Structures are given as C-alpha cells and as structure tokens.
C-alpha cells in the first residue's frame, strides 16, 4: 500500500502544482526554462504513475475488502465510463459544444471515471486510488473553471459534426476498452 500512496502523492502532486502553487511553478519555469520544467514534470509524473500502478497491483494481490458493491452498480459504472470516454474525446476534438459547456472535459471525465470505479469496487486500494483521483479532479475542475472565468475564457464552437465525432470516437473507444482492453491491461472484465 505504501507504493500506491507514494505514487498518488507524486503523480497527483505534480498535477496539482498549478492549482496550489502557481506562483512557485511560474518562478521555476522562469528559473530553469520551460523545456527543463516540462522534462522535470514529465519524469516525476511518470515515476509517480509507475509507483501508483505497481502499488495498486501489489494491493490487489492481498485486498482489504471494505464493502461489496451491489451488482447493479457495475451497470452504472459502465454508463459513467461511457461518459468518460466521450468527455476525453471532446477534450481533443476542437470546437465541440461539449467542451464549451463543460470547459475542461478531460478533468470532468476523470471525475466520472473515478466515481464509476468507486461505485463498483470496495477495497481499500480502490478507495485510495479512485478516491484520490476523484478528490483531485474535483479540486482541479473548480480551480480550472475559476481561472477560465477570471481570464474571460470562452471556448469556440464549430459545427455539430464535431460533437458527433467526439461522441462517436468516445463510444468506439469505450467499447474497445470495456469489451477487450480492460481485461487485457487490468485483468478484469467489467462487463462480464
């Protein structure tokens, strides 16, 4: 469990610098330069991710069960992860109404992903991993929306076809992940 906790602290900590220490971050970028900052940020983020994955894998081998979620929550989790994939696609398809409405669809998708996994898993490692990501995503979403309002940021909207594209890409990616890749990568078949 220690590796999981260290990984979460390092990974989410690096991804929280702009939220909690933006002035310090700006000073470091001025001091070392933007490329060096990106390098440091990337190395520490990857190290945190590796620790997180390794620690979660170890914790799954000897789970501490806190509760057993009802089977119906797996269906709700599947729906929430579909929303997650659509939001992730909308983050990268320029000019969607989804991005304009949500503002930060990747962060909103992370919230949906974490909530889905909290609902359908009941071990201590799950609560730490997905609860940590959910808390982080909520704080980041609030801070990002506040920053957008302060800057007067308005996201441009293109034709409806961009939203259709985001939904299509998200749905296809969700299906591939739900029916094949999740079992291959994680070892769990979320839809049986």
N, C-alpha and C positions, 0 to 999 in steps of 0.2 A: 504493500500500500504506500510505502514511503516514496518509491519511484513515481507512482501515479501523482501523488501530491506535489512532489518536486517538479514534475513535468507540467502540471497545471499551473503552478506558480510561475515557472519560467515562460511557458507559452502564452498564457493569458496575461501575465505581467508585461511582457514585451508588447502585446497587442493592446495594452491599456495605457501605455506611456502618454499617448496624445490626449487621452481623457483626463488623466490625473496629474500629469507633469508636462504640459505642453510647452511651457516656457523653458524648462530644463531640456526638453527634446530639441527645441529650436536652437538653444545655446550649443548643444552637442553637434548639431548639424553644421552650425557656423564654425565650430572649433575643428571638427575632423573632415568636414566636407560631406556633401550629400551622398556620394558614391560609397565612401567609407561607412557612413551611417547605415546605408542600406545593406552593406555587407555584414556589419555587426548585428544589425536587426535580424537579418536572414539566418546567420549562423546560430544565434541564440534561440530564434524561433524554431529552427529545425531541431536543435538539441532538445528543446522543451517538448517538441512533438514526439521525438524518439523516446524520451523518458516516459511521456504520457502513454504512448502505445505499449511500451514494454511493461510499465507498471500496471496498466489495465489488464494486459494479458496474464501477468502473474496473479493479479487479484481474482481473475475469472477462474483460475485453476483451484482456488480454495475460497469459494464465495461465502460471504457473510450475508445471509438472507434476512432482510428486514421485513419484507412482506411479499405475498404472492399476488400479483395483479390479476384481476379478472380477465378472462379470455377476450371479452368484448373490447377491452382497451387496446388490444392488438389491432383491431379494425380501425379504431380512432387514430392510433399511431400511424397506420398505413395512409390514412387520409391526410394527416398532418405532414407526413413526409412527401406526399404528392405536392402539397402546397409549398413545401420547402424547395423542391426541385424547380417548380415554376418560378419561385422568387429568385433562386440562384440564376436561372436562365435570364430573367428580367434584369438582373444586375449587369449582364453583359450584352444584351440586345439594346442598342441605343434607341432612345426616343419612345419608350413604352409608356403607356398610361399607368401601368403598374408601378414603374419607378417614380413617376410624378406623384402618384397617390401615397406611396409608401416612403419614398425618399431614400431609403437605404435597404433595398430588398435583400441583399446578402445577409445583413445583420438580422433582419426580420426572419429570413429563412433559417438562420442559426437558432433563433428563439424557437421557431416551430419544430426544428429537428431535435433540439434538447428537450423540449416539453414532450414530444412524441416518445422519446426514449425513457424519460422519467415515468411516463404513464405506463409503459409496457415492461419495465424492468424494476426489480425490487431489491437489488443487492446494495451493499454499502459502496462498492466500487462504482456502481451505476449512479447512485446519488451524488457521489463526489464528482464524477466525470460530467454527467449531464446537468446536474445542479450547478456545478461551477460554470459550465458554458452558458446555461440559462441566465444566471445572475450577471455574468459578464456581458452577454448580449443585450440584456435589458438596460444596463448602465450605459453601454456604448450607444445603443439606439437613442436613448434620451439625450446623451451628450451630442451626438451627431445631428439630431433634429434641432437641438438648441443652437448649435453652431450654424446650421443652414438658415434658421430664422434670423439670427444676428447678422449674417452676411447677405441676407435677402436672396438666397439661392432658390432658383426656380428651374426645375428640370424640363427641358424641351420635350415636346411630344411630336412624334411622327405619325405616319398612317397607322390605322388599326392593324394592318398586316404585321406590324412589329410585335404587337401584343399576341396575335395569333401565332407568330413564330416562337415567341417566348414560351407560350403555353404548350405548343407542340413539342419543342425541344425539351422542356421540363418534364412533360408526360412520358416521352420516349425514354429519357434518361432515368426517370423514376422506375419505369417498367423494367429496364435492363438491370438496374440496381436491385430492385425488390425481388425479381424472379431469378436472378443469376449472380450478380456481382457481390451482393451482401453475403451470401453463403460462401462464395469463393474467397473473399477478403476477410470476413469476420468469423465465418464458421457457423453462422446462424441463418436459418431460412425464416425470414419474418412473416411470410405468407404461407407457411406450411410447407 
